[in-house]
């Protein structure tokens, strides 16, 4: 009799877990996020906290990047420029009009999303490589413009931006960025788990089959691209009010490449892979900082080797291990 | 607007276009034959410039020999890179080849550029002149003789390369592979060899450009970025993989840039070029001259 009473409790728990899982928060990821949330309480070192903010920032960017690269198979090669656009929008609103950074960085997301929408509408009906190259040109143009409009942006001399808070201590900023990153992840995961995400995956895997089953590829690609750019802008807005100074360099292609490398090392189409990769790669690279060029050479080599030998990235590695464990367990069960 | 100014701008555009044509030719070739979207093309331009510099300063060769030396070395480096990087990738991937190679060359560009930075340090290395003198091209404009010879070298390289593609057995094999890979294989063409050869040749073309322009742009690790952007602009403009069109496109873009640099303020030239490109792609997605490579629109 007692057993019967216990079932609803278990069912409730599994239902809760299933619910969390449906927004991408599996136990492993919840654990990772909880660790991120709790760890800063015990870390006193400002430098380590700074590294954590930077890693989280790049990890979140890698997720937004992976949303297009891993799902509809289009590499937004102007990604850094969209981040920069969000940053400058928010910064200029704060500097010129005195808008609060808390509103400004949402405006940054909207502006970046709008430009993403326009770019997407113009290029996404073409083959993937065209969209990639066009987004790249858009990025180059944005950077050139930002550098050229000295009256507005102060160009290469750098724009001083008010911070979110009156402090430069890193811990509060980590707690501002963490919810943004979690929101980015959950929002993107919810989209990819919905029927829209199914369409994305169909387009990324087999365009002809997707079209045959009534999916309009251009529409879904534009939705995807716009969303990704909007999140890029949001993160850029955070960065502006975190760092306090902006130069057009934020839009440089090399930053796109960094984000790209992270998301590919993390594993395409996993979303969380880029986040984990950021927390592995960025601290290591920070440690190697005195070896400036060697660091970037390693970046390049990493990218090449991942592309040739391990296209699945970290996520593929984890999946492989998971499957191995499952297989082992199954074989022991059947052995008994 | 004076007529003489227009004429001088036109000449400057042609001179600039020769370089772009040479660079874009290599880019188009690699895409047409190997289906590789080459992002590290500028790095071979950089290598060419360095090689010419060292041949000139360290080995004390004369300019012509220095350029030939750069040509040879960039060809060898290109062929080695193909063997070391693209060959293993070709063995492993079948799907998404185009996108994968694009990212692979991004990594390659990072590696080559920072290797140069590591070995040669961020220092400008240039020679003031190859040959002394000015050429009075028009009554109002004199051009340094180096510039004219650089242009002539570019034109010559394009010409010789064209003859090579049309007239020789190997050139025909390259064109066969670009038209139909499977067919080429059936008639006994060694695909691996053609791919290595093609990549070497393409790198060589970029290397010649870098070497010929050494007196005008000094060698430094990040010097490839500008020419890379311009040559990508050209191949997108004329249609990806259209080898003949990219020569024409080089001159068009050279002209476009020269004029927009003269008439527009800094930064706005890029906006102008980009809007032109978007307009063209809107109405003619396969580029100005179209392309034989299938599937520009996703169909």
Interface residues (C-beta under 8 A of the other chain):
Chain A: X73 X75 X122 X123 X125 X126 X127 X128 X129 X130 X132 X133 X134 X136 X137 X138 X140 X141 X144 X145 X147 X148 X149 X207 X217 X257 X260 X261 X264 X293 X294 X296 X297 X299 X300 X301 X302 X303 X304 X307 X308 X309 X311
Chain B: X37 X85 X88 X89 X92 X93 X96 X98 X99 X100 X102 X103 X104 X106 X107 X108 X109 X110 X111 X113 X114 X115 X117 X118 X229 X232 X233 X236 X240 X265 X266 X267 X268 X270 X271 X274 X277 X278 X281 X282 X285 X295 X296 X297 X298
